[in-house]
Amino acid sequence: MIDLARAGVVAGAVVALAAGLVVAPPASSSPGSAAEAAAPRTTATTTSSTIRSASAATVFKGGLHVEQYGPAATAATQLAAQGRTADAAAARTIAAQPIAIWLGSWYDDAMLVKVIQRNLAAAEAKGTTPVFVTYDIPGRDCGGHSAGGAASDAAYLAWNQKVATALAGHRAVVLVEPDSLGHLSSCPALTATRTATIASAVAAFSRAGVPAYLDGGNSNWVKPADMAVRLKAAGIDKARGFYTNVANYYTVDQERAYADAVSAATGGARYVIDVSRNGRGWKGTWCNAPGAGLGQTPRVATSGTGALDALLWVKTPGASDGTCNGGPAAGVWFPSYATALVANRR
């Protein structure tokens, strides 16, 4: 589902949830430097008891964080150095938007903490809220192109606790394990332990006071009633809510209708939608869909929008979904596709 390029590894993807770094961001001189370490003060705006009741404005206080060394920014620098002016401009357009930061075992433990700390520190300096994505659960991608993840549930939960500990006391949001619940339809062997493992991961974030959103699939995958059952088993009662449409193309109206039904079936759980590439709607394929365009600018929902918390860019637009429709390996920057996404933006 994602590339592992943040660690210099390339992998394929069924719906390519790639964060997509081809070149890792520069590290600071030492783990304790100001550039790496998050501020010691408490900046969290939620606690375990207020995660579900807080307003969207509180959860995403200050707005969404723009990552300085994200994959689009890296691509823009590389393309400009090559004299590819138009492609560099498109990458800069994408890099200017807040995009989720993906975490997985492509980072060793020390680098995992450093990446989290670096982004927390940068966000706290600007007063914004970073959005992280965890992607390391055993059986990841149901044996598909991005198969992998932790070696066992115990190893995964230990890894997840490192993330929760690093985020504790800081303003941040976590999207837990894309496709982890949607895949239960096609990978039933995972069902026995998958939901319990996610529930334990969510409980760790809850104890840390970090708002977590669970996988809610998309409007053309799992029926709302079935997804609600999975979400309840996976501990949505301790989470902020769920997310939909990650790396997909369905419209906001389609996703809201679906998400509202799931929300109603889960006691009013809040939700966020990935709108990174849905500007032109579904184009008949998930993989580097021709004719796709950037979606709406990421934003936090205002009052009067029901259970919707935010429209996010979770997938990095411009990071390839895989070797399809002319694209390079998953997660590698696809310059012509990124340029087309910008040109087709709505």
VMD Tcl script that draws the C-alpha trace (Angstrom):
set ca {
  {0.00 0.00 0.00}
  {2.87 2.39 0.45}
  {6.40 2.74 -0.67}
  {9.13 2.46 1.87}
  {11.20 5.13 0.22}
  {11.63 7.17 3.39}
  {14.20 4.52 4.25}
  {15.61 4.29 0.75}
  {13.52 1.19 0.01}
  {10.95 0.98 -2.76}
  {7.83 -1.17 -2.53}
  {4.61 -1.56 -4.50}
  {1.06 -0.77 -3.47}
  {-2.47 -1.92 -3.99}
  {-3.75 1.57 -3.36}
  {-0.31 3.06 -2.77}
  {-0.62 4.91 0.47}
  {2.90 6.07 -0.09}
  {4.36 8.90 1.85}
  {6.93 8.76 -0.90}
  {10.27 10.17 0.17}
  {12.96 9.23 -2.30}
  {15.69 11.00 -0.37}
  {15.52 11.11 3.41}
  {15.33 14.59 4.95}
  {18.56 15.90 6.39}
  {19.24 14.94 9.97}
  {20.46 17.44 12.49}
  {23.81 17.19 14.20}
  {22.64 15.26 17.23}
  {19.48 13.66 18.64}
  {19.33 16.33 21.31}
  {19.65 19.33 19.04}
  {16.96 21.99 18.83}
  {16.16 20.95 15.29}
  {15.33 17.41 16.38}
  {13.86 17.58 19.87}
  {10.28 18.63 20.40}
  {9.72 21.38 22.95}
  {9.62 19.98 26.50}
  {6.50 21.88 27.43}
  {3.12 20.25 27.15}
  {1.35 21.39 24.00}
  {-1.31 18.71 23.76}
  {-4.86 20.01 23.44}
  {-6.60 16.75 24.34}
  {-6.44 14.15 27.09}
  {-7.69 10.59 27.20}
  {-10.99 11.88 28.56}
  {-11.51 14.63 25.97}
  {-10.33 12.97 22.75}
  {-13.88 12.25 21.58}
  {-15.57 15.38 22.92}
  {-13.12 18.08 21.80}
  {-13.99 20.25 18.82}
  {-12.19 19.82 15.51}
  {-10.62 23.23 16.07}
  {-9.16 21.95 19.35}
  {-7.92 18.66 17.92}
  {-6.26 20.45 15.00}
  {-5.39 23.62 16.90}
  {-3.53 26.16 14.79}
  {-4.31 24.35 11.56}
  {-2.41 21.65 9.71}
  {1.38 21.35 9.73}
  {3.37 21.62 6.48}
  {6.41 19.33 6.55}
  {9.56 21.18 5.51}
  {11.41 18.14 4.22}
  {8.52 16.17 2.76}
  {8.80 14.13 -0.43}
  {7.31 16.84 -2.65}
  {9.78 19.42 -1.34}
  {12.64 16.99 -1.91}
  {11.44 16.34 -5.45}
  {11.11 20.06 -6.17}
  {14.73 20.64 -5.19}
  {15.97 17.73 -7.29}
  {13.93 18.71 -10.35}
  {15.00 22.34 -10.16}
  {18.64 21.24 -10.07}
  {17.98 19.26 -13.26}
  {16.49 22.30 -14.97}
  {13.02 20.76 -15.14}
  {11.26 24.00 -14.36}
  {7.63 22.98 -14.93}
  {7.91 19.73 -12.99}
  {9.73 21.50 -10.15}
  {6.97 24.12 -10.00}
  {4.31 21.40 -9.73}
  {6.23 19.69 -6.94}
  {6.52 23.01 -5.09}
  {2.77 23.53 -5.43}
  {2.18 20.17 -3.78}
  {4.88 20.71 -1.15}
  {3.21 23.93 -0.02}
  {0.27 21.94 1.37}
  {0.09 20.01 4.66}
  {0.56 16.30 3.94}
  {0.51 13.44 6.44}
  {3.82 12.05 7.73}
  {4.13 8.27 7.42}
  {5.84 6.10 10.05}
  {6.91 2.48 9.69}
  {9.73 0.03 10.22}
  {11.67 1.53 7.32}
  {12.98 3.69 10.18}
  {15.01 2.07 12.93}
  {13.89 2.94 16.45}
  {16.27 5.86 16.85}
  {15.35 7.43 13.52}
  {11.66 6.84 14.17}
  {11.84 8.98 17.29}
  {13.98 11.61 15.56}
  {11.51 11.96 12.68}
  {8.64 12.37 15.12}
  {10.55 14.85 17.26}
  {11.68 16.89 14.28}
  {8.14 17.31 13.02}
  {6.73 18.00 16.47}
  {9.33 20.70 17.04}
  {8.67 22.30 13.66}
  {4.91 22.21 14.18}
  {5.15 23.62 17.70}
  {7.34 26.46 16.47}
  {4.58 27.38 14.03}
  {1.67 26.58 16.34}
  {0.24 23.98 13.95}
  {-0.80 20.34 14.30}
  {1.06 17.52 12.50}
  {-0.77 14.47 11.20}
  {1.10 11.15 11.40}
  {0.22 7.80 9.83}
  {1.29 4.48 11.35}
  {1.91 1.64 8.89}
  {3.64 -1.36 10.41}
  {0.97 -3.86 11.44}
  {1.71 -7.57 10.83}
  {0.22 -8.82 7.58}
  {0.26 -5.30 6.16}
  {-1.48 -5.00 2.79}
  {-2.81 -8.56 3.10}
  {0.23 -9.97 1.30}
  {-0.03 -7.43 -1.53}
  {2.59 -5.16 -3.05}
  {3.33 -3.49 0.29}
  {3.35 -6.69 2.32}
  {5.42 -6.59 5.44}
  {5.09 -4.93 8.79}
  {6.16 -6.06 12.23}
  {7.10 -9.70 12.78}
  {4.42 -10.27 15.42}
  {1.59 -8.54 17.22}
  {3.83 -8.14 20.28}
  {6.57 -6.52 18.20}
  {4.03 -4.24 16.58}
  {2.55 -3.09 19.86}
  {6.04 -2.39 21.23}
  {6.74 -0.30 18.11}
  {3.39 1.46 18.42}
  {4.14 2.29 22.05}
  {7.34 4.03 20.96}
  {5.25 6.23 18.68}
  {2.68 6.93 21.39}
  {5.39 7.76 23.92}
  {7.10 10.15 21.51}
  {3.81 11.94 20.84}
  {2.60 12.10 24.45}
  {2.26 15.65 25.71}
  {2.40 17.12 22.22}
  {-0.27 18.37 19.86}
  {-0.57 15.73 17.12}
  {-3.05 13.47 15.35}
  {-2.50 9.85 14.27}
  {-4.17 7.87 11.50}
  {-3.79 4.24 12.51}
  {-2.83 1.62 9.91}
  {-4.49 2.39 6.55}
  {-6.48 -0.50 5.07}
  {-6.08 -2.56 8.22}
  {-9.83 -2.98 8.68}
  {-10.88 -2.76 5.05}
  {-8.68 -5.72 4.19}
  {-10.47 -8.03 6.59}
  {-12.93 -8.80 3.80}
  {-10.24 -10.21 1.52}
  {-7.84 -11.49 4.17}
  {-10.04 -13.25 6.75}
  {-7.07 -15.07 8.28}
  {-6.16 -11.78 9.93}
  {-9.52 -11.29 11.59}
  {-8.83 -13.27 14.76}
  {-6.06 -10.97 16.01}
  {-6.16 -7.87 13.81}
  {-8.96 -5.97 15.53}
  {-7.64 -6.78 19.01}
  {-4.18 -5.59 18.01}
  {-5.53 -2.33 16.65}
  {-7.63 -1.87 19.78}
  {-4.47 -2.19 21.88}
  {-2.66 0.31 19.65}
  {-5.53 2.77 19.94}
  {-5.59 2.36 23.71}
  {-1.91 3.34 23.82}
  {-2.64 6.55 21.93}
  {-5.63 7.22 24.16}
  {-3.50 6.88 27.30}
  {-1.04 9.32 25.73}
  {-3.85 11.79 25.05}
  {-3.32 11.57 21.28}
  {-6.41 11.68 19.02}
  {-6.38 8.61 16.78}
  {-8.47 7.83 13.72}
  {-9.01 4.24 12.53}
  {-9.27 2.83 9.03}
  {-12.76 3.31 7.63}
  {-12.13 2.11 4.08}
  {-13.95 4.09 1.41}
  {-17.38 4.48 -0.11}
  {-16.89 1.67 -2.64}
  {-15.39 -1.03 -0.43}
  {-17.09 -2.17 2.78}
  {-20.74 -1.53 3.63}
  {-21.22 1.03 6.42}
  {-22.85 -1.45 8.80}
  {-20.04 -3.95 8.34}
  {-17.37 -1.30 8.78}
  {-19.06 -0.12 11.97}
  {-18.80 -3.63 13.42}
  {-15.08 -3.72 12.64}
  {-14.48 -0.28 14.07}
  {-16.22 -1.17 17.31}
  {-14.13 -4.32 17.64}
  {-11.00 -2.27 16.95}
  {-11.60 0.12 19.83}
  {-13.19 3.15 18.23}
  {-14.69 4.00 21.61}
  {-11.19 5.11 22.68}
  {-10.35 6.79 19.37}
  {-11.32 10.17 17.97}
  {-12.95 8.50 14.99}
  {-12.06 7.07 11.58}
  {-10.75 8.13 8.17}
  {-11.80 7.29 4.62}
  {-10.60 7.41 1.00}
  {-6.87 7.15 1.71}
  {-4.97 7.21 -1.61}
  {-8.25 6.92 -3.48}
  {-10.25 9.20 -5.75}
  {-13.85 9.20 -4.59}
  {-15.49 12.59 -4.25}
  {-16.12 14.38 -0.99}
  {-19.87 14.00 -1.43}
  {-19.53 10.23 -1.91}
  {-17.24 9.88 1.07}
  {-19.34 12.07 3.34}
  {-22.48 10.09 2.60}
  {-20.64 6.87 3.42}
  {-18.82 8.27 6.45}
  {-21.99 9.78 7.89}
  {-23.59 6.32 7.77}
  {-20.58 4.76 9.50}
  {-20.56 7.55 12.07}
  {-24.23 7.03 12.87}
  {-23.58 3.32 13.37}
  {-20.65 3.96 15.72}
  {-22.26 6.36 18.15}
  {-21.33 9.56 16.35}
  {-17.62 8.92 15.76}
  {-15.87 11.80 13.99}
  {-14.09 11.33 10.69}
  {-11.58 12.81 8.25}
  {-11.35 12.29 4.49}
  {-8.31 12.03 2.22}
  {-8.90 14.47 -0.64}
  {-5.36 14.49 -2.01}
  {-6.27 13.24 -5.49}
  {-10.04 13.25 -5.71}
  {-10.51 16.51 -7.60}
  {-11.81 14.70 -10.68}
  {-13.40 11.72 -8.96}
  {-12.92 8.03 -9.65}
  {-11.19 7.35 -12.97}
  {-11.61 3.61 -13.22}
  {-8.31 2.59 -11.68}
  {-6.48 3.16 -8.41}
  {-2.99 3.09 -9.89}
  {-1.72 6.44 -11.18}
  {-5.18 7.08 -12.56}
  {-5.01 9.09 -15.80}
  {-6.98 12.33 -15.64}
  {-6.93 12.57 -11.85}
  {-6.48 15.95 -10.23}
  {-5.59 17.36 -6.85}
  {-8.48 17.66 -4.46}
  {-9.46 20.52 -2.22}
  {-6.89 22.34 -0.15}
  {-6.52 20.47 3.17}
  {-8.52 22.17 5.89}
  {-10.06 21.73 9.30}
  {-13.84 21.64 9.29}
  {-15.81 24.48 10.80}
  {-18.89 24.17 12.97}
  {-22.02 22.96 11.26}
  {-20.30 20.22 9.24}
  {-21.70 17.27 11.14}
  {-19.18 14.61 12.14}
  {-16.56 15.76 9.63}
  {-13.36 16.95 11.33}
  {-11.09 17.70 8.38}
  {-10.26 17.21 4.73}
  {-6.66 15.98 4.60}
  {-3.96 15.07 2.13}
  {-2.94 11.66 3.47}
  {-1.46 10.19 0.29}
  {1.36 12.33 -1.11}
  {0.16 13.47 -4.55}
  {2.91 12.87 -7.09}
  {4.36 9.80 -5.39}
  {3.82 6.90 -7.80}
  {1.32 4.16 -7.01}
  {3.54 1.64 -8.78}
  {4.67 0.52 -12.21}
  {1.38 1.19 -13.96}
  {0.21 3.84 -16.41}
  {3.79 4.86 -17.05}
  {4.76 5.25 -13.41}
  {7.98 4.26 -11.65}
  {8.04 1.99 -8.61}
  {5.66 2.86 -5.80}
  {6.69 5.89 -3.81}
  {9.20 7.19 -6.34}
  {8.33 10.69 -7.46}
  {6.43 10.62 -10.79}
  {7.12 14.11 -12.22}
  {4.77 14.08 -15.20}
  {1.94 12.67 -13.09}
  {2.46 15.27 -10.38}
  {2.38 17.98 -13.02}
  {-0.86 16.54 -14.42}
  {-2.43 16.38 -10.96}
  {-1.71 20.08 -10.50}
  {-3.01 20.94 -13.98}
  {-6.23 18.98 -13.34}
  {-6.80 20.44 -9.91}
  {-10.28 21.54 -8.93}
}
mol new
graphics top color blue
foreach p $ca { graphics top sphere $p radius 0.5 }
foreach p [lrange $ca 0 end-1] q [lrange $ca 1 end] { graphics top cylinder $p $q radius 0.2 }
display resetview
